[in-house]
Structure formats: C-alpha cells, structure tokens
Amino acid sequence: LYRIATIGNFMLVPSSEQLLLSRSYYERFDLLLNAVKKYYIEQQTCFNDNIIKWLNLFRINGEGISSWKKFVDDNYLKGSFADDSYNVISYDTYNNLLKQLSGFIYERSKVMLIAYSRKMSDLRKMQKL
C-alpha cells in the first residue's frame, strides 16, 4: 500500500507556485530540496521572487546552514526527505521508487503527528493555568 493521500505528502508553498515541483523538477522533490539547500548554503538560486520571499521566512540572520536546518525542521523533513545530518535523501529511481517515496511520506507523517500532539499537549497545559 502506498501512502500518497496522507498529511506527510503535503507542504505549504506560496499559492502562485503550486506547480513548481511538476514544471521545474519533474515531480522530483529531492531535486527541489537540493536547489533549496543550495539557495541557503551557496546563495545560488534559480527561483523567482515569490519563492525567494517564502524561503527567506526560514532564514536565520543570513546564515546558510542554520537557515537550511530551520527549513528542514520547520517543514518536518528530517527523518524522511532529509537524514539526521540534514543531507537530502536522493530518490532511488531504479529500484522501488514508489515504495521509497511511500516510506518518506509515512515517516514525515509520523514526525508531523508527533509535533502536533506535543503542541496540543502544551496548549492543554496552558489552558489549565
């Protein structure tokens, strides 16, 4: 069973850029993430102004690697599409690609649900005060 219609397969991007992944990166999220990482760390970009404004929401005092890590953490990508060292996990296009992507989406869903549970728990604690 492939996990496509789950929370882990969705990510907020500027509404004007919904087709970025399919038009420029051939549905290869790993290629898109490598371009984002390159933007933060090497200050190189192929993105338009709307995407740059969105990416700058994750920028930390102009620091490249810290901004990349914030982007990964804030978008719940660590442990699924990025490893624990913040390296983008490349797709294995020759071997079980759908199974690999399904696993990424599943792992990201778990991370997102755990973060949601923590936030709800914190909110309940604050309401009791």
C-alpha angles and dihedrals in degrees: 000000000000120000106222107131096054133109091259092066094061130080131174113244131160108290092235090059103052092120096050094103096050098039102043105021105034092238090302105137090181090062091048091050091050089053090050091049090049089051092055100038104032098026089233120136143178092178128113124241095269093056092044091053089051093047090049089062086075096044117120113206092315092299113145107204094037090051091049090051091049090051091051094045097043091050094046093239099134112104093022118042093010127039127232090274090055094251116145111247108230120223118253096229094181102048128048096324094169091049091050093048091046089054092050091050092046093050092047090050090054092050091048094048092049090051090048091051091051092050092049090049091050090049092052090050091051091050090055092056 
